[in-house]
């Protein structure tokens, strides 16, 4: 008899027993053996198959998660070109349909869809049927405003359940979603939304952060004035539920509908590559890049990443019953999208809106840990900087409640140092376990496990809904990942069954043909090189919005290496018609053990606390000040060291860099962009180094300040002002003396 896979990760057992927890990636490999006759003697062998036989691997992901389409696809990777790969032609999907498959079974098991809390302690739980009803109500409201497939719906919302509802409603009718966080200033938001010309804006009236309320109605007015394409504005009263602004519809009214049409609503079927959302990643010049991802690719890669590699299971399945998935993020970071993808596999998402470090007056790095303890979080994710801040603050996790349900810690956004990982491991070892009778990921002994398939109810039982998190004495597992907004996924990440080495990521992701290339464009091992991906992934961008000839997309990722070089699946060159490899802009070392270490950005993009920002956006804010003639910023993110971002400014004659001017510069960045991009230091310089064509030489200065000799990082003959380099060389030497040895 053929094994039929449950669409969200398998787990079956005899009623009343509690067999040991089985990691999701092992379940997948067992399924491969049972249904495909494939067996691999190591993860490396499995990975090599996944990046060599691309059709077989991605078809297996489709089948393993039992993805649905009313029409068959005529191929898997029908066209292997980069850019321009064609995936699953003929298939029809909808991200929201996959989410809604879990409503009945999850609700029958007594499990919520979303658990949320904010700084003020406002705690909410959203049931799966209520999620479906509100999504349907809002989708019908948008359709009544003549929102058509392909129209853009922009959102200015914090990390609250309403943001998830708004996204799902938008995607369900084929409109294209885009969101900015309310900690971004007006100019930064307009730089993004103006490019995509949204028909609808969904905005919040304000947010609470760091112990203060921040009114955003003034920003909303500026956005309405600056976006002439808007035909409809929907207002969410986050600070004041009764707020009313002329010309704005009310969120509560738009989501209140509960009639026969709402109950009968179904998300529409869309082509596999129909646009799902637009996210933004900045280069070093020009406006932020509006990156368009598709429904099918985003869904497929999210399931592969979150389930197989992050080991996050379905909350109502026996093997992972009670799973509660939390990854702290703002809506301006792609980890918000990743958090939301928990819904794709029937997993309860646990979200927090506010400052994870308390307020300026009362710093408190226990905020998220208390939240996790109170809500029974089983997978706890955050930016690497969060864990570093917890260590520096000297906190003790046992002070914040029962955290023994947490069995996995996720990190990304910047490299996690070995010291921080060792600190966290020791903290969890000291916690012990709440009930060693329960194996990780299983109900307690004697409790009835859940069985059943998606779309049908699971039998009710007496299981502890949080039992999945009890580690049973096992060490905490660190799932360190590295990827990007660019393709809404990860290149490198975790494997629940592989050894952990502090400071390393465990493996290259299945399907991700990642290599480290040296200066000659050859793959290297145990050497630092450029991170490239030699084969397409289904979630790579469809295109950049407004990039009519594709030149901006091409220059962003594919113009460093010759077309065809390294493009043959399994290794070697392919024809030039296959296009070039994806060059990501990270320094990577792949060890002989398969472990990977990221050494920061190889380009000049600013990466602060997981959020990427083009340097040009900082310059536009700083150089708008009358005192500043020119400026340059570099982000010295590097493994084992704190991110350090100095700003160099050229001042008008007669101006001095005093404390008042420093404050004005910082305020300009904070207001126009976000407090996250305020520089660590500001230095007055005579000149900013520039090329003969006038481009600022950020990358050479970054390399210089990271310890490389000046003669290896810059060609003085190609400079307009080589004499200015002496100051930077002296500055680098002085700074090097103050740094610990790497």
MIMARSE-658155 format. One record per residue (C-alpha): z, y, x. Coordinates in Angstrom, 2 decimals. Layout:
N
SITE        pz        py        px
SITE         Z         Y         X
...
***
This chain:
742
SITE        pz        py        px
SITE      0.00      0.00      0.00
SITE     -0.93      3.43      1.37
SITE      1.94      5.79      2.08
SITE      1.78      8.90     -0.09
SITE      3.34     11.91      1.63
SITE      5.60     14.27     -0.27
SITE      4.14     17.79      0.22
SITE      7.13     19.23      2.03
SITE      8.36     16.60      4.50
SITE      9.41     13.06      3.63
SITE     12.85     11.68      3.00
SITE     13.48      8.61      0.88
SITE     16.49      6.35      0.81
SITE     18.32      3.90     -1.36
SITE     20.42      5.59     -4.01
SITE     23.99      6.23     -2.89
SITE     23.39      5.82      0.86
SITE     23.09      8.45      3.54
SITE     20.86      7.25      6.39
SITE     20.76      9.37      9.54
SITE     18.86     12.63      9.54
SITE     15.29     12.26     10.79
SITE     13.69     15.27     12.53
SITE     10.61     16.56     10.73
SITE      8.30     16.06     13.71
SITE      9.30     12.39     13.88
SITE      8.50     11.98     10.19
SITE      5.06     13.44     10.85
SITE      4.45     11.05     13.74
SITE      5.57      8.10     11.61
SITE      3.13      9.25      8.93
SITE      0.32      9.52     11.51
SITE      0.98      5.94     12.56
SITE      1.16      4.64      8.98
SITE     -1.89      6.46      7.61
SITE     -4.10      7.05     10.66
SITE     -3.10      4.26     13.02
SITE     -2.28      6.88     15.65
SITE      0.63      6.44     18.02
SITE      1.48      8.53     21.07
SITE      3.81      7.65     23.92
SITE      4.84     11.26     24.60
SITE      4.75     14.69     23.05
SITE      2.24     15.74     25.69
SITE     -0.14     13.02     24.49
SITE      0.32     14.12     20.88
SITE     -0.31     17.76     21.84
SITE     -3.46     16.89     23.82
SITE     -4.85     15.00     20.84
SITE     -4.09     17.97     18.58
SITE     -6.04     20.43     20.76
SITE     -8.91     18.06     21.55
SITE     -9.67     16.48     18.17
SITE     -9.21     19.68     16.19
SITE    -10.78     18.34     13.00
SITE     -8.54     15.29     12.89
SITE     -5.38     17.25     13.64
SITE     -5.81     20.05     11.11
SITE     -7.02     17.59      8.45
SITE     -3.82     15.66      9.07
SITE     -1.76     18.80      8.46
SITE     -3.64     19.41      5.20
SITE     -3.02     15.82      4.08
SITE      0.57     15.60      5.33
SITE      1.59     18.58      3.21
SITE     -0.66     17.38      0.37
SITE     -2.40     20.73      0.00
SITE     -4.40     21.12     -3.19
SITE     -7.88     22.41     -3.96
SITE     -9.95     22.07     -7.15
SITE    -13.05     21.72     -4.95
SITE    -13.37     19.61     -1.79
SITE    -13.90     21.20      1.60
SITE    -17.10     20.25      3.37
SITE    -15.62     20.35      6.86
SITE    -12.48     21.24      8.80
SITE    -13.52     23.41     11.73
SITE    -17.10     23.89     10.60
SITE    -17.83     26.50     13.27
SITE    -15.90     26.57     16.55
SITE    -16.50     30.11     17.74
SITE    -14.05     32.81     18.82
SITE    -13.97     35.10     17.07
SITE    -15.58     33.88     13.85
SITE    -14.25     30.32     13.50
SITE    -14.94     28.84     10.07
SITE    -12.19     26.69      8.58
SITE    -12.24     24.41      5.53
SITE    -15.40     25.78      3.87
SITE    -15.54     24.95      0.18
SITE    -11.77     24.66     -0.24
SITE     -9.93     26.89     -2.71
SITE     -6.26     27.74     -2.26
SITE     -3.62     30.32     -3.09
SITE     -0.47     30.89     -1.06
SITE      1.47     31.50     -4.27
SITE      0.35     28.26     -5.91
SITE      1.88     26.35     -3.01
SITE      5.16     28.24     -3.49
SITE      5.28     27.64     -7.22
SITE      4.77     23.87     -6.85
SITE      8.48     23.64     -6.02
SITE      9.96     25.54     -8.97
SITE     10.88     22.64    -11.25
SITE     12.14     20.19     -8.63
SITE     14.20     22.76     -6.73
SITE     15.73     24.14     -9.90
SITE     16.54     20.66    -11.22
SITE     18.43     20.06     -7.98
SITE     20.49     23.21     -8.60
SITE     19.12     25.11     -5.63
SITE     18.19     28.83     -5.56
SITE     14.94     30.24     -4.19
SITE     16.41     33.34     -2.51
SITE     19.94     34.32     -1.53
SITE     20.34     37.95     -0.47
SITE     23.00     40.40      0.61
SITE     23.04     43.97      1.88
SITE     25.46     46.03      3.98
SITE     27.43     47.04      0.93
SITE     28.15     43.42      0.06
SITE     25.75     43.31     -2.90
SITE     25.18     39.55     -3.18
SITE     22.43     38.05     -5.31
SITE     20.92     34.62     -5.92
SITE     17.47     34.28     -7.45
SITE     16.69     31.04     -9.25
SITE     13.26     29.46     -8.84
SITE     12.25     29.87    -12.51
SITE     13.32     33.53    -12.41
SITE     11.25     34.02     -9.26
SITE      8.25     32.57    -11.08
SITE      8.85     34.74    -14.16
SITE      9.20     38.01    -12.22
SITE      6.14     37.25    -10.10
SITE      4.10     36.56    -13.24
SITE      5.38     39.71    -14.95
SITE      4.53     41.92    -11.99
SITE      1.16     40.24    -11.48
SITE      0.23     40.99    -15.10
SITE      1.46     44.57    -14.63
SITE     -0.81     44.98    -11.60
SITE     -3.76     43.49    -13.47
SITE     -3.12     46.00    -16.25
SITE     -3.55     48.75    -13.64
SITE     -7.01     47.29    -12.88
SITE     -5.98     45.76     -9.56
SITE     -8.85     43.45     -8.61
SITE     -9.19     40.73     -5.95
SITE     -9.61     42.46     -2.61
SITE     -7.80     45.67     -3.66
SITE     -4.94     46.65     -1.38
SITE     -1.34     46.90     -2.54
SITE      0.86     48.72     -0.03
SITE      4.64     48.48      0.03
SITE      7.38     50.64      1.56
SITE     10.28     48.28      0.99
SITE     13.29     46.86      2.84
SITE     14.23     43.19      3.25
SITE     15.22     42.57     -0.36
SITE     14.08     39.90     -2.87
SITE     11.88     42.50     -4.58
SITE      9.67     42.66     -1.47
SITE      9.04     38.91     -1.69
SITE      8.37     39.15     -5.43
SITE      5.94     42.03     -4.90
SITE      4.06     40.10     -2.22
SITE      3.78     36.96     -4.32
SITE      2.58     38.92     -7.35
SITE     -0.02     40.72     -5.26
SITE     -1.34     37.56     -3.60
SITE     -1.38     35.61     -6.87
SITE     -4.17     37.81     -8.25
SITE     -6.17     37.96     -5.01
SITE     -5.15     41.48     -4.02
SITE     -4.35     42.16     -0.36
SITE     -0.75     42.91      0.64
SITE      0.52     45.27      3.33
SITE      4.09     46.40      3.99
SITE      5.92     48.92      6.19
SITE      9.67     49.08      6.68
SITE     11.55     52.15      5.40
SITE     12.92     52.82      8.90
SITE      9.43     53.98      9.85
SITE      8.63     57.66      9.62
SITE      5.92     59.19      7.46
SITE      3.33     59.56     10.22
SITE      3.66     55.97     11.39
SITE      3.29     54.69      7.82
SITE      0.31     56.91      7.05
SITE     -1.38     55.85     10.30
SITE     -1.32     52.33      8.88
SITE     -1.89     52.73      5.16
SITE     -4.62     55.39      5.42
SITE     -6.84     52.88      7.19
SITE     -6.68     50.36      4.35
SITE     -6.89     52.79      1.38
SITE     -4.42     51.10     -1.00
SITE     -4.87     51.32     -4.76
SITE     -1.16     50.72     -5.45
SITE      2.00     51.77     -3.61
SITE      5.33     50.03     -4.25
SITE      8.15     52.11     -2.79
SITE     11.90     52.21     -2.54
SITE     13.98     55.32     -3.23
SITE     16.16     54.74     -0.16
SITE     18.00     52.27      2.03
SITE     21.48     51.65      3.41
SITE     21.66     51.10      7.15
SITE     24.40     51.49      9.71
SITE     26.96     52.46      7.09
SITE     24.90     55.30      5.64
SITE     22.53     55.80      2.73
SITE     19.11     57.11      3.74
SITE     17.10     58.81      1.01
SITE     13.36     58.03      1.17
SITE     12.11     59.97     -1.85
SITE     10.85     62.73      0.46
SITE      8.81     60.20      2.44
SITE      7.49     58.78     -0.83
SITE      6.26     62.24     -1.82
SITE      4.50     62.61      1.54
SITE      2.92     59.17      1.22
SITE      1.62     59.95     -2.25
SITE      0.14     63.21     -0.98
SITE     -1.35     61.56      2.10
SITE     -2.96     58.57      0.38
SITE     -5.70     59.86     -1.96
SITE     -6.79     56.29     -2.76
SITE     -3.58     55.65     -4.77
SITE     -4.04     55.08     -8.48
SITE     -0.60     53.70     -9.28
SITE      2.91     54.01     -7.80
SITE      5.79     51.68     -8.60
SITE      9.35     52.75     -7.75
SITE     12.26     50.44     -6.94
SITE     15.67     52.06     -7.35
SITE     17.46     50.51     -4.40
SITE     20.08     53.25     -4.02
SITE     19.99     54.44     -7.62
SITE     18.89     51.90    -10.21
SITE     18.40     54.65    -12.81
SITE     16.19     56.86    -10.64
SITE     13.04     58.25    -12.22
SITE     10.26     60.16    -10.46
SITE      7.35     61.72    -12.33
SITE      4.17     59.72    -12.06
SITE      5.94     56.54    -10.89
SITE      6.28     53.37    -12.92
SITE      9.65     51.62    -12.99
SITE     10.17     48.35    -11.12
SITE     12.62     46.95    -13.67
SITE     10.14     47.49    -16.50
SITE      7.25     45.98    -14.55
SITE      9.20     42.79    -13.89
SITE     10.94     42.48    -17.27
SITE      8.17     40.76    -19.21
SITE      9.05     37.32    -20.59
SITE      6.51     36.18    -23.14
SITE      3.92     33.47    -23.67
SITE      1.38     35.11    -21.35
SITE      3.98     35.33    -18.58
SITE      4.94     31.69    -19.04
SITE      1.28     30.63    -18.95
SITE      0.38     32.73    -15.88
SITE     -1.09     30.86    -12.92
SITE     -2.19     32.22     -9.54
SITE     -5.95     32.29     -9.23
SITE     -7.88     29.92     -6.98
SITE     -9.35     31.72     -3.99
SITE    -11.61     30.83     -1.07
SITE     -9.73     29.40      1.92
SITE    -10.43     32.57      3.92
SITE     -9.72     35.08      1.14
SITE     -7.64     37.96      2.60
SITE     -3.91     37.50      2.09
SITE     -2.24     40.40      3.91
SITE     -2.79     43.12      6.48
SITE     -0.29     43.41      9.33
SITE     -0.36     45.88     12.20
SITE     -0.34     45.43     15.93
SITE     -1.01     48.31     18.28
SITE     -3.11     48.57     21.38
SITE     -2.43     51.17     24.00
SITE     -4.82     53.72     22.54
SITE     -5.85     54.75     19.07
SITE     -4.47     53.86     15.68
SITE     -2.56     50.62     14.97
SITE     -4.85     47.63     14.44
SITE     -4.92     46.51     10.77
SITE     -5.09     42.72     11.14
SITE     -6.33     40.69      8.18
SITE     -5.14     37.10      7.71
SITE     -6.37     34.64      5.11
SITE     -4.58     32.60      2.46
SITE     -5.49     29.15      3.75
SITE     -4.97     29.70      7.46
SITE     -1.65     31.51      7.00
SITE     -0.37     28.76      4.71
SITE     -1.49     25.89      6.92
SITE     -0.04     27.33     10.14
SITE      3.20     28.42      8.46
SITE      3.85     24.87      7.26
SITE      2.97     23.37     10.63
SITE      5.21     25.84     12.47
SITE      8.18     25.99     10.13
SITE      8.44     22.32      9.24
SITE      7.12     20.35     12.23
SITE      8.32     22.64     15.02
SITE     11.17     24.68     13.54
SITE     12.47     21.52     11.84
SITE     13.12     23.31      8.56
SITE     12.87     20.93      5.63
SITE     12.57     21.16      1.88
SITE     15.92     22.04      0.31
SITE     15.72     19.45     -2.45
SITE     14.59     16.46     -0.39
SITE     17.11     13.82      0.59
SITE     16.47     14.16      4.32
SITE     17.08     17.91      4.34
SITE     19.00     18.50      1.14
SITE     20.63     21.93      0.90
SITE     18.53     23.50      3.68
SITE     19.19     27.26      3.86
SITE     16.86     29.20      6.11
SITE     17.75     32.62      7.52
SITE     15.84     34.69     10.06
SITE     17.08     38.25     10.37
SITE     14.16     40.66     10.21
SITE     13.00     43.96      8.87
SITE      9.87     44.04      6.73
SITE      8.07     45.72      9.62
SITE      8.25     42.57     11.78
SITE      6.09     39.48     11.31
SITE      9.28     37.41     11.14
SITE      9.62     38.74      7.60
SITE      6.41     36.87      6.81
SITE      7.79     33.84      8.62
SITE     11.07     33.98      6.67
SITE      9.17     34.15      3.40
SITE      7.12     31.09      4.35
SITE     10.21     28.99      3.67
SITE      9.22     29.19      0.01
SITE      5.99     27.31      0.80
SITE      7.95     24.12      1.39
SITE     10.60     24.54     -1.29
SITE     13.23     25.88      1.10
SITE     15.96     28.32      0.07
SITE     15.48     31.61      1.93
SITE     18.62     33.56      2.89
SITE     17.97     37.23      3.69
SITE     20.08     40.19      4.82
SITE     19.25     43.89      4.51
SITE     21.09     46.19      6.89
SITE     22.22     46.70     10.46
SITE     23.22     43.44     12.19
SITE     25.43     45.41     14.58
SITE     27.53     47.36     12.08
SITE     27.59     51.15     12.30
SITE     27.65     53.54     15.25
SITE     31.24     54.44     14.43
SITE     32.30     50.83     13.89
SITE     30.13     48.40     15.92
SITE     30.39     44.87     14.55
SITE     28.22     42.02     15.81
SITE     29.89     39.60     13.40
SITE     27.97     40.91     10.36
SITE     25.29     38.20     10.28
SITE     27.67     35.44     11.32
SITE     29.99     36.16      8.38
SITE     26.96     36.28      6.12
SITE     25.77     32.90      7.45
SITE     29.21     31.36      6.98
SITE     29.54     32.69      3.43
SITE     26.11     31.49      2.34
SITE     25.98     28.10      4.10
SITE     23.02     28.91      6.36
SITE     21.67     25.83      8.16
SITE     18.95     27.45     10.30
SITE     19.93     30.82     11.81
SITE     17.20     32.91     13.43
SITE     17.15     36.38     14.97
SITE     15.55     38.34     17.78
SITE     16.65     37.39     21.30
SITE     18.19     40.86     21.65
SITE     20.60     40.07     18.80
SITE     22.10     37.10     20.64
SITE     22.27     39.13     23.87
SITE     24.15     41.89     22.06
SITE     26.60     39.36     20.62
SITE     27.32     38.06     24.11
SITE     27.73     41.55     25.57
SITE     30.08     42.51     22.76
SITE     32.29     39.57     23.70
SITE     32.49     38.15     20.18
SITE     33.93     34.72     19.38
SITE     32.04     32.90     16.64
SITE     35.09     31.06     15.38
SITE     36.39     34.43     14.14
SITE     33.68     34.68     11.48
SITE     34.19     31.74      9.17
SITE     32.83     28.21      8.97
SITE     29.59     28.14     10.94
SITE     29.44     24.38     11.45
SITE     26.64     24.03      8.88
SITE     24.31     25.80     11.32
SITE     22.39     23.11     13.21
SITE     19.64     25.25     14.75
SITE     19.28     28.71     16.24
SITE     15.89     30.40     16.30
SITE     14.91     33.20     18.66
SITE     11.83     35.24     19.38
SITE     10.76     38.85     19.96
SITE     11.50     38.83     23.69
SITE     12.48     36.25     26.31
SITE     15.92     34.71     25.83
SITE     17.80     34.59     29.12
SITE     19.49     31.36     30.26
SITE     22.87     33.13     30.28
SITE     22.62     34.07     26.61
SITE     21.50     30.59     25.59
SITE     24.36     29.02     27.55
SITE     26.80     31.43     25.94
SITE     25.63     30.51     22.45
SITE     25.71     26.79     23.17
SITE     29.29     27.07     24.43
SITE     30.28     29.07     21.35
SITE     28.99     26.35     19.03
SITE     30.56     23.59     21.09
SITE     33.88     25.35     20.62
SITE     33.37     25.40     16.83
SITE     33.35     21.62     16.57
SITE     32.16     20.14     13.28
SITE     33.52     20.45      9.77
SITE     33.02     16.82      8.80
SITE     31.87     14.33     11.37
SITE     31.33     11.74      8.62
SITE     28.16     13.57      7.67
SITE     25.09     13.21      9.84
SITE     22.99     16.32     10.37
SITE     20.63     16.91      7.51
SITE     22.24     14.44      5.17
SITE     24.60     14.47      2.21
SITE     28.15     13.33      2.92
SITE     28.77      9.61      2.83
SITE     29.10      8.38     -0.71
SITE     27.11     11.22     -2.24
SITE     23.88     10.53     -4.05
SITE     20.91     11.81     -2.04
SITE     17.97     13.49     -3.71
SITE     14.62     11.82     -3.97
SITE     11.48     12.79     -5.82
SITE      8.21     14.54     -5.20
SITE      7.12     18.14     -5.50
SITE      6.34     19.12     -9.05
SITE      8.84     16.66    -10.51
SITE     12.61     16.95    -10.81
SITE     14.89     15.19     -8.33
SITE     17.79     13.19     -9.74
SITE     20.95     15.19     -9.95
SITE     23.75     14.03     -7.66
SITE     27.08     15.06     -6.27
SITE     25.89     16.07     -2.79
SITE     27.41     18.97     -0.94
SITE     24.55     21.50     -1.14
SITE     25.19     22.61      2.43
SITE     25.44     19.19      4.06
SITE     22.18     19.55      5.95
SITE     23.83     21.86      8.42
SITE     26.64     19.62      9.59
SITE     25.78     18.72     13.14
SITE     27.89     15.59     13.33
SITE     28.96     16.44     16.88
SITE     25.44     17.07     18.18
SITE     24.87     20.13     20.40
SITE     23.35     23.16     18.77
SITE     19.56     23.20     19.05
SITE     17.86     26.38     20.25
SITE     14.37     26.81     18.80
SITE     12.92     29.52     21.03
SITE      9.40     30.52     19.97
SITE      6.74     32.92     21.16
SITE      3.70     34.00     19.23
SITE      2.67     37.15     17.52
SITE      1.86     39.38     14.63
SITE     -1.75     39.02     15.76
SITE     -2.13     35.50     14.32
SITE      1.11     35.24     12.34
SITE      2.23     32.14     14.15
SITE      3.55     30.78     17.41
SITE      1.81     29.52     20.52
SITE      4.96     28.10     22.10
SITE      8.09     26.79     20.47
SITE     10.48     23.95     19.85
SITE     10.60     20.22     19.38
SITE     13.81     18.84     17.92
SITE     13.49     15.65     19.98
SITE     12.83     17.11     23.43
SITE     15.41     18.11     26.07
SITE     16.54     21.72     26.21
SITE     16.46     23.83     29.36
SITE     18.17     27.25     29.02
SITE     15.63     30.04     29.42
SITE     12.68     27.78     28.58
SITE     10.76     27.08     25.41
SITE     10.30     23.36     24.92
SITE      6.59     22.94     24.34
SITE      3.20     24.27     23.39
SITE      2.70     24.06     19.64
SITE      0.56     21.36     18.09
SITE     -2.97     22.65     17.61
SITE     -2.41     25.56     20.01
SITE     -4.60     25.05     23.10
SITE     -2.43     27.32     25.23
SITE     -2.89     27.58     29.00
SITE     -1.71     29.84     31.80
SITE     -4.69     31.16     33.76
SITE     -4.61     32.56     37.27
SITE     -6.61     35.56     38.46
SITE     -9.69     33.33     38.85
SITE     -9.48     32.20     35.23
SITE     -8.33     28.66     36.06
SITE     -5.48     26.81     34.30
SITE     -2.37     26.52     36.45
SITE      0.92     24.67     36.21
SITE      4.24     25.91     37.60
SITE      2.62     29.30     38.24
SITE      2.80     32.50     36.22
SITE     -0.53     33.37     34.64
SITE     -2.19     35.02     31.68
SITE     -1.46     33.29     28.38
SITE     -4.74     32.23     26.80
SITE     -5.53     30.07     23.78
SITE     -8.75     28.17     24.41
SITE     -9.35     26.94     20.84
SITE     -9.15     28.70     17.47
SITE     -6.18     28.44     15.12
SITE     -6.63     28.65     11.34
SITE     -4.38     31.74     11.15
SITE     -6.22     33.84     13.71
SITE     -7.39     37.12     12.14
SITE    -10.35     37.06      9.81
SITE    -11.16     40.57     11.09
SITE     -9.60     43.97     11.61
SITE     -9.84     46.20      8.55
SITE    -12.55     48.82      8.94
SITE    -13.93     47.18     12.11
SITE    -17.43     46.93     10.70
SITE    -19.19     45.53     13.78
SITE    -16.23     43.49     15.04
SITE    -16.11     45.38     18.33
SITE    -12.45     46.33     18.04
SITE    -11.41     42.76     17.29
SITE    -13.50     41.48     20.18
SITE    -12.08     44.00     22.65
SITE     -8.51     43.32     21.53
SITE     -8.43     39.61     22.37
SITE    -11.74     38.25     23.71
SITE    -13.19     40.58     26.33
SITE    -11.28     39.52     29.45
SITE    -13.05     36.23     30.21
SITE    -16.73     35.16     30.03
SITE    -17.96     33.60     26.81
SITE    -17.83     29.81     26.95
SITE    -15.47     29.68     29.92
SITE    -12.75     27.11     29.26
SITE    -13.85     26.67     25.66
SITE    -14.69     22.97     25.55
SITE    -12.02     21.15     23.49
SITE     -9.99     19.08     25.94
SITE    -11.02     21.24     28.89
SITE    -14.09     22.58     30.64
SITE    -16.71     25.15     29.82
SITE    -18.70     25.25     26.63
SITE    -21.86     27.15     25.74
SITE    -21.62     30.93     25.62
SITE    -22.27     30.74     21.87
SITE    -18.69     29.45     21.44
SITE    -17.34     32.83     22.49
SITE    -14.42     33.55     24.80
SITE    -10.81     32.34     24.88
SITE     -8.08     34.38     23.18
SITE     -6.18     36.41     25.78
SITE     -2.79     37.25     24.32
SITE     -1.30     39.70     26.81
SITE      1.76     37.69     27.93
SITE      2.76     36.31     31.31
SITE      3.33     32.57     30.94
SITE      4.45     29.70     33.17
SITE      3.95     26.12     32.01
SITE      6.15     23.63     33.84
SITE      5.22     20.09     34.77
SITE      7.71     18.98     32.10
SITE      5.74     20.91     29.46
SITE      8.42     23.57     29.14
SITE      7.20     27.16     28.93
SITE      8.61     30.48     30.11
SITE      7.36     33.88     28.97
SITE      7.78     36.71     31.48
SITE      7.02     39.62     29.18
SITE      3.85     41.50     28.30
SITE      0.92     41.58     30.67
SITE     -0.49     44.62     28.94
SITE      1.09     47.97     28.16
SITE      1.99     47.43     24.51
SITE      5.60     48.31     23.76
SITE      7.62     45.37     22.43
SITE     11.05     46.53     21.30
SITE     13.36     44.13     19.48
SITE     10.41     42.08     18.30
SITE      8.41     45.05     16.99
SITE      5.22     46.01     18.79
SITE      4.04     49.57     18.97
SITE      1.11     51.12     20.77
SITE      1.98     53.68     23.41
SITE     -0.39     56.14     21.79
SITE      1.92     56.36     18.79
SITE      4.81     57.38     21.01
SITE      2.64     59.92     22.82
SITE      1.53     61.56     19.59
SITE      5.17     62.09     18.65
SITE      6.38     63.28     22.07
SITE      3.41     65.45     22.96
SITE      3.59     67.27     19.64
SITE      6.61     69.08     21.11
SITE      5.56     72.43     22.62
SITE      7.57     71.80     25.79
SITE      5.72     68.56     26.67
SITE      2.27     68.66     28.22
SITE      1.80     64.98     28.98
SITE      3.75     61.73     28.86
SITE      3.71     58.07     29.77
SITE      5.93     55.20     28.65
SITE      6.26     51.62     29.90
SITE      8.32     48.72     28.58
SITE      9.82     46.71     31.42
SITE     10.57     43.60     29.41
SITE     11.19     40.75     31.83
SITE     12.92     37.37     31.72
SITE     16.62     37.55     32.42
SITE     16.77     41.33     32.30
SITE     17.35     43.73     29.51
SITE     14.30     45.46     28.15
SITE     14.15     48.88     29.79
SITE     11.79     51.55     28.53
SITE     11.57     54.77     30.56
SITE      9.58     57.77     29.34
SITE      7.96     60.08     31.88
SITE      7.14     63.62     30.73
SITE      5.19     66.48     32.24
SITE      6.74     69.72     31.05
SITE      5.27     73.18     30.61
SITE      6.00     75.55     33.51
SITE      9.42     77.11     33.15
SITE     10.80     74.25     31.01
SITE     13.68     72.06     32.18
SITE     14.60     68.57     31.04
SITE     18.07     69.44     29.85
SITE     20.16     67.59     27.28
SITE     18.81     69.71     24.43
SITE     15.21     68.81     25.26
SITE     16.11     65.14     25.72
SITE     17.65     65.19     22.25
SITE     14.52     66.79     20.76
SITE     12.28     64.19     22.40
SITE     14.43     61.32     21.14
SITE     14.53     62.86     17.67
SITE     10.74     63.17     17.64
SITE     10.32     59.47     18.41
SITE     13.05     58.48     15.96
SITE     11.54     60.53     13.14
SITE      7.86     59.73     13.67
SITE      8.26     56.04     14.48
SITE     11.66     54.37     14.43
SITE     15.01     54.46     16.28
SITE     13.89     51.19     17.90
SITE     11.37     53.07     20.04
SITE     13.69     55.75     21.43
SITE     13.35     55.53     25.25
SITE     16.19     54.27     27.42
SITE     15.68     57.11     29.94
SITE     13.54     60.22     30.22
SITE     12.28     61.57     33.55
SITE     10.41     64.78     34.31
SITE      7.39     64.17     36.56
SITE      4.69     66.37     38.04
SITE      1.80     64.26     36.80
SITE      0.98     61.13     34.81
SITE     -1.34     58.85     36.83
SITE     -4.79     58.66     35.29
SITE     -8.08     56.92     35.93
SITE    -11.26     58.84     36.68
SITE    -12.14     58.52     33.02
SITE     -8.80     60.08     32.06
SITE     -6.91     56.99     30.87
SITE     -3.18     56.80     31.54
SITE     -2.39     54.02     33.99
SITE      0.50     52.43     32.16
SITE     -0.09     48.83     33.22
SITE     -0.22     49.54     36.98
SITE      3.00     51.55     36.75
SITE      4.61     48.79     34.72
SITE      3.66     46.22     37.38
SITE      4.91     48.54     40.12
SITE      8.27     48.93     38.41
SITE      8.49     45.16     37.96
SITE      8.33     44.77     41.74
SITE      4.68     44.37     42.68
SITE      3.39     46.35     45.68
SITE      1.38     49.48     44.89
SITE     -1.71     48.30     46.77
SITE     -1.93     45.23     44.48
SITE     -1.59     47.04     41.18
SITE     -3.87     50.06     41.46
SITE     -7.16     51.09     43.01
SITE     -6.56     54.64     44.23
SITE    -10.29     55.24     44.47
SITE    -10.52     54.81     40.72
SITE     -7.81     57.41     40.13
SITE     -8.19     61.06     39.24
SITE     -4.84     61.97     40.86
SITE     -3.75     59.33     43.41
SITE     -1.37     61.78     45.10
SITE      1.09     61.48     42.21
SITE      1.78     57.82     42.97
SITE      4.26     58.60     45.75
SITE      6.88     59.69     43.21
SITE      6.53     56.45     41.22
SITE      6.67     54.31     44.36
SITE      9.91     56.03     45.39
SITE     11.30     55.67     41.87
SITE     10.45     51.94     41.83
SITE     12.13     51.39     45.20
SITE     15.25     53.24     44.10
SITE     15.44     51.29     40.84
SITE     14.89     47.94     42.60
SITE     18.08     48.46     44.58
SITE     20.12     48.66     41.37
SITE     18.74     45.46     39.78
SITE     20.23     41.97     40.03
SITE     18.03     39.38     41.72
SITE     15.85     37.60     39.17
***
